[in-house]
């Protein structure tokens, strides 16, 4: 089994339908608006966000979040992953009535449990939600800077890319960067290449979440390659959300062959009927990559990871073998 690494996943979006059903039973909440016949149901980006938010609302305590992180990372390790970074949102914690400190500490506990049981390393990327506006993103950045946690090593922005301009969030990203957090931004998914260009100009990330619509502007693709900006690409998500109609039209290979550093991740895996294992299979079957190339995508992810140097060196050493026996 090829060793894998994932650097783009939303932890609430990683909750399996089975786990969400158990949480619904625990809290007496009807989950049928979001889950039917053991699968998430939605038909467009707005209804996807509604299903996502319903599932997320069923994690309400420190232990709930510890269980979520442990369950997800354990499943990743079973698919050959040695490293994971997932997005967290203190706004989700607040909407569930949970102290953000308990939220972060619970997730950290889950990471540590999974590491103890499987050896997988994990880190968290705090995010602001773009559709909640610049003030909310600044609050999210300020909270995480004022309450540092050793496993929170990055800051980013998720949510509806169609709302607000990146310049409106520059202050929050400057604050996070100055505190030593790695920077990533969702861009170039629902919106076109100008979204990516604006993110690079105003927010100065080392990584772009998705970024696939950069392919519509080859000058931008050349800039991404020249600057070494890493693209966190989630192929199954892109097809599920109809960013591209099919894998044949997906630009993963074109971006990679143009010199962009690309990685493979699953975004919100059960919502998009995927997993990190499936993303690597898509790259092999749909995009035609061999084992050595797949391993390079893992190496790209580890090299781009928001993790301390010693831990990164240990992960890269693991990659020397390339496969689990």
Protein Blocks (a to p, Z undefined) as FASTA:
>chain_A
ZZdddfbdcfklmpcfklmmmmmmmnopafklmogghiacdfbfklmmmmmmmmmmmpcb
fklmmmmmmmmmmmmmmnopabdcddddfklmmmnopafklmmmmmmmmmmmmmmmnopa
cdddddddfknojklmmmmmmmmmmmccfklcbdcdedjfkgojfklmmmmmmmmmmnop
acdddehklpcfklmmmmmmmnopabdehjlmmmmpmklmmmmmmnopacdddfklmmmn
omafbfklpcklmmmmnopacdddehjmmlnopafklmmmmmmmmnopafklmmmmmmmm
mmmpccdfklmmmmmmmmmnopaZZ
